[in-house]
Amino acid sequence: MLRAAIVGASGYTGGELARLLCTHPTVTITAATSRQYDGQPLSAVFPHLRDRVDVTCRNLETAAIIDQADLIFCAVPHKTAMDVVPSFLEAGKKVVDLSADFRIKDAAVYEQWYQPHSAAYLLEEAVYGLPEIYREQIRTARLVANPGCYPTSITLGLAPLLKAGLIDPSTIIIDSKSGTSGAGRAAQVGTLFCEVTDGFRPYKVGGTHRHIPEIEQNLSDLAGSPVTVSFTPHLLPISRGILSTIYAGLRQRTELDEIMALYEKMYDREHFVRVLEPGKLPTTQQVRGSNYCDISLNLDKRTGRLIIISALDNIVKGASGQAIQNMNLMCGLDEDAGLHQAPLFP
C-alpha cells in the first residue's frame, strides 16, 4: 500500500482528501497534521468520516511526517507550503502541493501577487498538475503544483480553442461563480451564513484576484504567446461548485460542429472531462462531489462570439480530487483510482 500523509488535514481540502482516499484501493492515510486539533481523531474534526478514517491528527515535525509517508499532500496555505516542501523533497518523498506556492513559474510574478518566495529554485522543477494537458510531465514529477479551482475550470474550457488558434485571445472575458468553500474553513465575516445566503455578489473586481496570473500563464502556454484576460469572480450562496462562463471572439466564421470536433478530439479519452452535446448546459448540481468537469459550447452567430460554460466541484476536481488524480499518475497507479464517485444529486 502507498502511504499518504495529509499536511493541513483540518481544512476543507484536507477533509476532502481523506474522504476520497478512504476508498482508494491502494492508498492508506498514515499521517494527518493539524495544530488546532492535535490529538483528536480526524473523524472528530469531520464527523462524516466516522468509521471510515481512523487516523489521529498530530502536530508533527517535518521529520516525523517523512518517516510515515511515501507521498505527501500539502493542504496548507501559501507561504506555509514553501517552508516545508523542500525538506520533503530532500528526503526523497513525492509531493502534491495544493497551495499556490509552486504554480507560477516566474518568481517575480508570484511575489507581485503573493509574498517573497523562499524556495524559488523549485519553481522551474514543479510540474503544473492539470493531467489533461501535462499528463506525461506529471508521471515523472516529484513535485506537482495542484491547480487552482478557477484556473482549472477556465483552462479546460479554453484549451482546445487556444491550441487550434481558433479564437482571438485578446477578446477573452471570464465570468466565474464559486461556492463558499472556496474561501476555506477559517471563520470570516464575508462567508458567514447571514452574509451569503439569499444573496449573490462579485468580489476581487478589476483584475485583482490572485488566480489571474495562474490563468494567464496557462492560457499563454496553450496559445504560444502572451494572453491577458478580464476575469471577475462571484460568490454563490452554495457550499461547493464553480461555474465559469467564458466569452471569446472567433478569428473567422466557424460552425459549431467544427468547434465540437476539436473538443471531442482533445477530451474523448479523458476520464473526467465531459463535453456536453449541443443544447445541453452544465450545472454545479451535476458535478457536485465528483471529479468531473462538464463543458458546453454555445455559438452566438449574431455577434460571432463563442460562449464556453464549464462546471466543476471546486474542492474535488478544483482541488483534492485533482490532487489524487496527480498522485495516481506520479505513483504509476490507474489515473482514475479512488475517483469513481458519481456526482451527488440533488
Secondary structure as a PSIPRED ss2 file (coil, helix, strand):
# PSIPRED VFORMAT (PSIPRED V4.0)

   1 M C   1.000  0.000  0.000
   2 L E   0.000  0.000  1.000
   3 R E   0.000  0.000  1.000
   4 A E   0.000  0.000  1.000
   5 A E   0.000  0.000  1.000
   6 I E   0.000  0.000  1.000
   7 V E   0.000  0.000  1.000
   8 G C   1.000  0.000  0.000
   9 A C   1.000  0.000  0.000
  10 S C   1.000  0.000  0.000
  11 G C   1.000  0.000  0.000
  12 Y H   0.000  1.000  0.000
  13 T H   0.000  1.000  0.000
  14 G H   0.000  1.000  0.000
  15 G H   0.000  1.000  0.000
  16 E H   0.000  1.000  0.000
  17 L H   0.000  1.000  0.000
  18 A H   0.000  1.000  0.000
  19 R H   0.000  1.000  0.000
  20 L H   0.000  1.000  0.000
  21 L H   0.000  1.000  0.000
  22 C C   1.000  0.000  0.000
  23 T C   1.000  0.000  0.000
  24 H C   1.000  0.000  0.000
  25 P C   1.000  0.000  0.000
  26 T C   1.000  0.000  0.000
  27 V E   0.000  0.000  1.000
  28 T E   0.000  0.000  1.000
  29 I E   0.000  0.000  1.000
  30 T E   0.000  0.000  1.000
  31 A E   0.000  0.000  1.000
  32 A E   0.000  0.000  1.000
  33 T E   0.000  0.000  1.000
  34 S C   1.000  0.000  0.000
  35 R C   1.000  0.000  0.000
  36 Q C   1.000  0.000  0.000
  37 Y C   1.000  0.000  0.000
  38 D C   1.000  0.000  0.000
  39 G C   1.000  0.000  0.000
  40 Q C   1.000  0.000  0.000
  41 P E   0.000  0.000  1.000
  42 L H   0.000  1.000  0.000
  43 S H   0.000  1.000  0.000
  44 A H   0.000  1.000  0.000
  45 V H   0.000  1.000  0.000
  46 F C   1.000  0.000  0.000
  47 P H   0.000  1.000  0.000
  48 H H   0.000  1.000  0.000
  49 L H   0.000  1.000  0.000
  50 R C   1.000  0.000  0.000
  51 D C   1.000  0.000  0.000
  52 R C   1.000  0.000  0.000
  53 V C   1.000  0.000  0.000
  54 D C   1.000  0.000  0.000
  55 V C   1.000  0.000  0.000
  56 T E   0.000  0.000  1.000
  57 C E   0.000  0.000  1.000
  58 R E   0.000  0.000  1.000
  59 N C   1.000  0.000  0.000
  60 L C   1.000  0.000  0.000
  61 E C   1.000  0.000  0.000
  62 T H   0.000  1.000  0.000
  63 A H   0.000  1.000  0.000
  64 A H   0.000  1.000  0.000
  65 I H   0.000  1.000  0.000
  66 I H   0.000  1.000  0.000
  67 D H   0.000  1.000  0.000
  68 Q H   0.000  1.000  0.000
  69 A C   1.000  0.000  0.000
  70 D C   1.000  0.000  0.000
  71 L E   0.000  0.000  1.000
  72 I E   0.000  0.000  1.000
  73 F E   0.000  0.000  1.000
  74 C E   0.000  0.000  1.000
  75 A C   1.000  0.000  0.000
  76 V C   1.000  0.000  0.000
  77 P C   1.000  0.000  0.000
  78 H C   1.000  0.000  0.000
  79 K C   1.000  0.000  0.000
  80 T H   0.000  1.000  0.000
  81 A H   0.000  1.000  0.000
  82 M H   0.000  1.000  0.000
  83 D H   0.000  1.000  0.000
  84 V H   0.000  1.000  0.000
  85 V H   0.000  1.000  0.000
  86 P H   0.000  1.000  0.000
  87 S H   0.000  1.000  0.000
  88 F H   0.000  1.000  0.000
  89 L H   0.000  1.000  0.000
  90 E H   0.000  1.000  0.000
  91 A C   1.000  0.000  0.000
  92 G C   1.000  0.000  0.000
  93 K C   1.000  0.000  0.000
  94 K E   0.000  0.000  1.000
  95 V E   0.000  0.000  1.000
  96 V E   0.000  0.000  1.000
  97 D E   0.000  0.000  1.000
  98 L C   1.000  0.000  0.000
  99 S C   1.000  0.000  0.000
 100 A C   1.000  0.000  0.000
 101 D C   1.000  0.000  0.000
 102 F C   1.000  0.000  0.000
 103 R C   1.000  0.000  0.000
 104 I C   1.000  0.000  0.000
 105 K C   1.000  0.000  0.000
 106 D C   1.000  0.000  0.000
 107 A H   0.000  1.000  0.000
 108 A H   0.000  1.000  0.000
 109 V H   0.000  1.000  0.000
 110 Y H   0.000  1.000  0.000
 111 E H   0.000  1.000  0.000
 112 Q H   0.000  1.000  0.000
 113 W H   0.000  1.000  0.000
 114 Y C   1.000  0.000  0.000
 115 Q C   1.000  0.000  0.000
 116 P C   1.000  0.000  0.000
 117 H C   1.000  0.000  0.000
 118 S C   1.000  0.000  0.000
 119 A C   1.000  0.000  0.000
 120 A H   0.000  1.000  0.000
 121 Y H   0.000  1.000  0.000
 122 L H   0.000  1.000  0.000
 123 L C   1.000  0.000  0.000
 124 E C   1.000  0.000  0.000
 125 E C   1.000  0.000  0.000
 126 A C   1.000  0.000  0.000
 127 V E   0.000  0.000  1.000
 128 Y E   0.000  0.000  1.000
 129 G C   1.000  0.000  0.000
 130 L C   1.000  0.000  0.000
 131 P H   0.000  1.000  0.000
 132 E H   0.000  1.000  0.000
 133 I H   0.000  1.000  0.000
 134 Y H   0.000  1.000  0.000
 135 R H   0.000  1.000  0.000
 136 E H   0.000  1.000  0.000
 137 Q H   0.000  1.000  0.000
 138 I H   0.000  1.000  0.000
 139 R H   0.000  1.000  0.000
 140 T C   1.000  0.000  0.000
 141 A C   1.000  0.000  0.000
 142 R C   1.000  0.000  0.000
 143 L E   0.000  0.000  1.000
 144 V E   0.000  0.000  1.000
 145 A E   0.000  0.000  1.000
 146 N C   1.000  0.000  0.000
 147 P C   1.000  0.000  0.000
 148 G C   1.000  0.000  0.000
 149 C H   0.000  1.000  0.000
 150 Y H   0.000  1.000  0.000
 151 P H   0.000  1.000  0.000
 152 T H   0.000  1.000  0.000
 153 S H   0.000  1.000  0.000
 154 I H   0.000  1.000  0.000
 155 T H   0.000  1.000  0.000
 156 L H   0.000  1.000  0.000
 157 G H   0.000  1.000  0.000
 158 L H   0.000  1.000  0.000
 159 A H   0.000  1.000  0.000
 160 P H   0.000  1.000  0.000
 161 L H   0.000  1.000  0.000
 162 L H   0.000  1.000  0.000
 163 K H   0.000  1.000  0.000
 164 A H   0.000  1.000  0.000
 165 G C   1.000  0.000  0.000
 166 L C   1.000  0.000  0.000
 167 I E   0.000  0.000  1.000
 168 D E   0.000  0.000  1.000
 169 P E   0.000  0.000  1.000
 170 S E   0.000  0.000  1.000
 171 T E   0.000  0.000  1.000
 172 I E   0.000  0.000  1.000
 173 I E   0.000  0.000  1.000
 174 I E   0.000  0.000  1.000
 175 D E   0.000  0.000  1.000
 176 S E   0.000  0.000  1.000
 177 K E   0.000  0.000  1.000
 178 S E   0.000  0.000  1.000
 179 G C   1.000  0.000  0.000
 180 T H   0.000  1.000  0.000
 181 S H   0.000  1.000  0.000
 182 G H   0.000  1.000  0.000
 183 A H   0.000  1.000  0.000
 184 G C   1.000  0.000  0.000
 185 R C   1.000  0.000  0.000
 186 A C   1.000  0.000  0.000
 187 A C   1.000  0.000  0.000
 188 Q C   1.000  0.000  0.000
 189 V H   0.000  1.000  0.000
 190 G H   0.000  1.000  0.000
 191 T H   0.000  1.000  0.000
 192 L C   1.000  0.000  0.000
 193 F H   0.000  1.000  0.000
 194 C H   0.000  1.000  0.000
 195 E H   0.000  1.000  0.000
 196 V H   0.000  1.000  0.000
 197 T C   1.000  0.000  0.000
 198 D C   1.000  0.000  0.000
 199 G C   1.000  0.000  0.000
 200 F C   1.000  0.000  0.000
 201 R E   0.000  0.000  1.000
 202 P E   0.000  0.000  1.000
 203 Y C   1.000  0.000  0.000
 204 K C   1.000  0.000  0.000
 205 V C   1.000  0.000  0.000
 206 G C   1.000  0.000  0.000
 207 G C   1.000  0.000  0.000
 208 T C   1.000  0.000  0.000
 209 H C   1.000  0.000  0.000
 210 R C   1.000  0.000  0.000
 211 H C   1.000  0.000  0.000
 212 I H   0.000  1.000  0.000
 213 P H   0.000  1.000  0.000
 214 E H   0.000  1.000  0.000
 215 I H   0.000  1.000  0.000
 216 E H   0.000  1.000  0.000
 217 Q H   0.000  1.000  0.000
 218 N H   0.000  1.000  0.000
 219 L H   0.000  1.000  0.000
 220 S H   0.000  1.000  0.000
 221 D H   0.000  1.000  0.000
 222 L H   0.000  1.000  0.000
 223 A H   0.000  1.000  0.000
 224 G C   1.000  0.000  0.000
 225 S C   1.000  0.000  0.000
 226 P C   1.000  0.000  0.000
 227 V C   1.000  0.000  0.000
 228 T C   1.000  0.000  0.000
 229 V C   1.000  0.000  0.000
 230 S E   0.000  0.000  1.000
 231 F E   0.000  0.000  1.000
 232 T E   0.000  0.000  1.000
 233 P E   0.000  0.000  1.000
 234 H E   0.000  0.000  1.000
 235 L E   0.000  0.000  1.000
 236 L C   1.000  0.000  0.000
 237 P C   1.000  0.000  0.000
 238 I C   1.000  0.000  0.000
 239 S C   1.000  0.000  0.000
 240 R C   1.000  0.000  0.000
 241 G C   1.000  0.000  0.000
 242 I E   0.000  0.000  1.000
 243 L E   0.000  0.000  1.000
 244 S E   0.000  0.000  1.000
 245 T E   0.000  0.000  1.000
 246 I E   0.000  0.000  1.000
 247 Y E   0.000  0.000  1.000
 248 A E   0.000  0.000  1.000
 249 G E   0.000  0.000  1.000
 250 L E   0.000  0.000  1.000
 251 R C   1.000  0.000  0.000
 252 Q C   1.000  0.000  0.000
 253 R C   1.000  0.000  0.000
 254 T C   1.000  0.000  0.000
 255 E C   1.000  0.000  0.000
 256 L H   0.000  1.000  0.000
 257 D H   0.000  1.000  0.000
 258 E H   0.000  1.000  0.000
 259 I H   0.000  1.000  0.000
 260 M H   0.000  1.000  0.000
 261 A H   0.000  1.000  0.000
 262 L H   0.000  1.000  0.000
 263 Y H   0.000  1.000  0.000
 264 E H   0.000  1.000  0.000
 265 K H   0.000  1.000  0.000
 266 M H   0.000  1.000  0.000
 267 Y H   0.000  1.000  0.000
 268 D C   1.000  0.000  0.000
 269 R C   1.000  0.000  0.000
 270 E C   1.000  0.000  0.000
 271 H C   1.000  0.000  0.000
 272 F C   1.000  0.000  0.000
 273 V E   0.000  0.000  1.000
 274 R E   0.000  0.000  1.000
 275 V E   0.000  0.000  1.000
 276 L C   1.000  0.000  0.000
 277 E C   1.000  0.000  0.000
 278 P C   1.000  0.000  0.000
 279 G C   1.000  0.000  0.000
 280 K C   1.000  0.000  0.000
 281 L C   1.000  0.000  0.000
 282 P C   1.000  0.000  0.000
 283 T C   1.000  0.000  0.000
 284 T H   0.000  1.000  0.000
 285 Q H   0.000  1.000  0.000
 286 Q H   0.000  1.000  0.000
 287 V C   1.000  0.000  0.000
 288 R C   1.000  0.000  0.000
 289 G C   1.000  0.000  0.000
 290 S C   1.000  0.000  0.000
 291 N C   1.000  0.000  0.000
 292 Y C   1.000  0.000  0.000
 293 C E   0.000  0.000  1.000
 294 D E   0.000  0.000  1.000
 295 I E   0.000  0.000  1.000
 296 S E   0.000  0.000  1.000
 297 L E   0.000  0.000  1.000
 298 N E   0.000  0.000  1.000
 299 L E   0.000  0.000  1.000
 300 D E   0.000  0.000  1.000
 301 K C   1.000  0.000  0.000
 302 R C   1.000  0.000  0.000
 303 T C   1.000  0.000  0.000
 304 G C   1.000  0.000  0.000
 305 R E   0.000  0.000  1.000
 306 L E   0.000  0.000  1.000
 307 I E   0.000  0.000  1.000
 308 I E   0.000  0.000  1.000
 309 I E   0.000  0.000  1.000
 310 S E   0.000  0.000  1.000
 311 A E   0.000  0.000  1.000
 312 L E   0.000  0.000  1.000
 313 D C   1.000  0.000  0.000
 314 N C   1.000  0.000  0.000
 315 I C   1.000  0.000  0.000
 316 V H   0.000  1.000  0.000
 317 K H   0.000  1.000  0.000
 318 G H   0.000  1.000  0.000
 319 A H   0.000  1.000  0.000
 320 S H   0.000  1.000  0.000
 321 G H   0.000  1.000  0.000
 322 Q H   0.000  1.000  0.000
 323 A H   0.000  1.000  0.000
 324 I H   0.000  1.000  0.000
 325 Q H   0.000  1.000  0.000
 326 N H   0.000  1.000  0.000
 327 M H   0.000  1.000  0.000
 328 N H   0.000  1.000  0.000
 329 L H   0.000  1.000  0.000
 330 M H   0.000  1.000  0.000
 331 C C   1.000  0.000  0.000
 332 G C   1.000  0.000  0.000
 333 L C   1.000  0.000  0.000
 334 D C   1.000  0.000  0.000
 335 E C   1.000  0.000  0.000
 336 D C   1.000  0.000  0.000
 337 A C   1.000  0.000  0.000
 338 G C   1.000  0.000  0.000
 339 L C   1.000  0.000  0.000
 340 H C   1.000  0.000  0.000
 341 Q C   1.000  0.000  0.000
 342 A C   1.000  0.000  0.000
 343 P C   1.000  0.000  0.000
 344 L C   1.000  0.000  0.000
 345 F C   1.000  0.000  0.000
 346 P C   1.000  0.000  0.000
